[in-house]
Amino acid sequence: MLNVSPQPANEVRPDAGSTAFLEIENLVKAYPKPQGGHSIVLDHINLTLGEQEFVTIVGHSGCGKSTLLRLVAGLEPITQGSIRLEGQPIRKPGSDRMMVFQQYCLLPWLTVRQNIRLAVDEVFESLPGARKAELVNAHLEMVNLVAAAEKYPDQLSGGMKQRVGIARALAVRPKILLMDEPFGALDALTRSKLQQQVLRIWESQRQAVMMITHDIDEAIYMSDRIVLMTNGPEATIGEILHVPFPHPRDRMAIRHDPAYQQLHAAALDFLLHRFDRDD
Ligand SMILES: Nc1ncnc2c1ncn2[C@@H]1O[C@H](COP(=O)(O)OP(=O)(O)OP(=O)(O)O)[C@@H](O)[C@H]1O
């Protein structure tokens, strides 16, 4: 039987074959309280990601998952500790770290093509126009949106909007893709199709991904490691589950593997028994 036993949370290693790429070390994030003092949201987070690794972050609502992603994106200052990408401390946002949000954040007055082109224009300012157009076309194709390229966001379904968001993020060739519940607003069927589509893209062009999800099946299907966070305040990494299935993955085939059931049970046990939460 495959080993899915959790790694101790503070001995986090990238997968074999990957180099240490993103390093989060003793990361603390605190926010000031209105009545004075601080509330610590994230407490001593240690995590290392390989440059081709797909990691999911799972934890109860409010534990600080989005905060962690925003810190990696450089959207907020860290309180203590460090985050380094290829050895360089992250201090501000950059096109090497692109975010995809649950709510699609497309500009409604621009077409699908223009939404993607805008990002390409901003990041590859000096690239010839024809080359930028090629990049946009390649990414429209990647997410099967060529036929919808001249449509506006309000003419698209939720799944199509999210595909635009993903194409826009990938078109600027980030070193790491940060996804905050990217399928959270979609119906089950669209969600399942888009999970598969994103996984196929990732399998063909491997890059570092950090993705937040509340869905254990999604985490097992898509990621190499599942980072389970303890409850907030002062949340930290409680456990990390290694997903042993090689890529490309077949959703139905892995579901029948005993290791799948074991992983599922381990994640549920963590969330429901060891770090339960009454909302
Ligand atoms: N700018 C801020 N100022 C003060 N507190 C904040 C700020 N941003 C987030 N928090 C607090 O940090 C905690 C973690 O929030 P965060 O959104 O990161 O959690 P989450 O795990 O992503 O939640 P969910 O799963 O519901 O999206 C919450 O208690 C939240 O109220």
The ligand as an SDF file (V2000), in Angstrom:
LIG
                    3D

 31 33  0  0  0  0  0  0  0  0999 V2000
   -6.8970   43.4500    6.8020 N   0  0  0  0  0  0  0  0  0  0  0  0
   -7.2520   42.7710    7.9090 C   0  0  0  0  0  0  0  0  0  0  0  0
   -7.3390   43.3630    9.1030 N   0  0  0  0  0  0  0  0  0  0  0  0
   -7.6630   42.6690   10.2140 C   0  0  0  0  0  0  0  0  0  0  0  0
   -7.9370   41.3380   10.2300 N   0  0  0  0  0  0  0  0  0  0  0  0
   -7.8780   40.6960    9.0550 C   0  0  0  0  0  0  0  0  0  0  0  0
   -7.5320   41.3480    7.8260 C   0  0  0  0  0  0  0  0  0  0  0  0
   -7.5400   40.4370    6.8290 N   0  0  0  0  0  0  0  0  0  0  0  0
   -7.8740   39.2540    7.4020 C   0  0  0  0  0  0  0  0  0  0  0  0
   -8.0780   39.4190    8.7330 N   0  0  0  0  0  0  0  0  0  0  0  0
   -8.4450   38.3510    9.6730 C   0  0  0  0  0  0  0  0  0  0  0  0
   -7.5330   37.2960    9.4910 O   0  0  0  0  0  0  0  0  0  0  0  0
   -8.2060   36.0520    9.7040 C   0  0  0  0  0  0  0  0  0  0  0  0
   -7.9130   35.1540    8.5340 C   0  0  0  0  0  0  0  0  0  0  0  0
   -8.6050   35.6310    7.3790 O   0  0  0  0  0  0  0  0  0  0  0  0
   -8.4680   34.9310    5.9500 P   0  0  0  0  0  0  0  0  0  0  0  0
   -9.3870   35.6080    5.0210 O   0  0  0  0  0  0  0  0  0  0  0  0
   -7.0370   34.8600    5.5950 O   0  0  0  0  0  0  0  0  0  0  0  0
   -8.9920   33.4560    6.2920 O   0  0  0  0  0  0  0  0  0  0  0  0
   -9.3390   32.2650    5.2950 P   0  0  0  0  0  0  0  0  0  0  0  0
   -8.8120   31.0370    5.9360 O   0  0  0  0  0  0  0  0  0  0  0  0
   -8.8920   32.5860    3.9380 O   0  0  0  0  0  0  0  0  0  0  0  0
  -10.9330   32.2670    5.3610 O   0  0  0  0  0  0  0  0  0  0  0  0
  -12.0160   31.7300    4.2890 P   0  0  0  0  0  0  0  0  0  0  0  0
  -11.7750   30.2650    4.1430 O   0  0  0  0  0  0  0  0  0  0  0  0
  -13.3240   32.0290    4.9560 O   0  0  0  0  0  0  0  0  0  0  0  0
  -11.8110   32.5050    3.0260 O   0  0  0  0  0  0  0  0  0  0  0  0
   -9.6790   36.3670    9.9190 C   0  0  0  0  0  0  0  0  0  0  0  0
   -9.9530   36.3530   11.2870 O   0  0  0  0  0  0  0  0  0  0  0  0
   -9.8090   37.7550    9.3630 C   0  0  0  0  0  0  0  0  0  0  0  0
  -10.8320   38.4550   10.0320 O   0  0  0  0  0  0  0  0  0  0  0  0
  1  2  1  0
  2  3  1  0
  2  7  2  0
  3  4  2  0
  4  5  1  0
  5  6  2  0
  6  7  1  0
  6 10  1  0
  7  8  1  0
  8  9  2  0
  9 10  1  0
 10 11  1  0
 11 12  1  0
 11 30  1  0
 12 13  1  0
 13 14  1  0
 13 28  1  0
 14 15  1  0
 15 16  1  0
 16 17  2  0
 16 18  1  0
 16 19  1  0
 19 20  1  0
 20 21  2  0
 20 22  1  0
 20 23  1  0
 23 24  1  0
 24 25  2  0
 24 26  1  0
 24 27  1  0
 28 29  1  0
 28 30  1  0
 30 31  1  0
M  END
$$$$
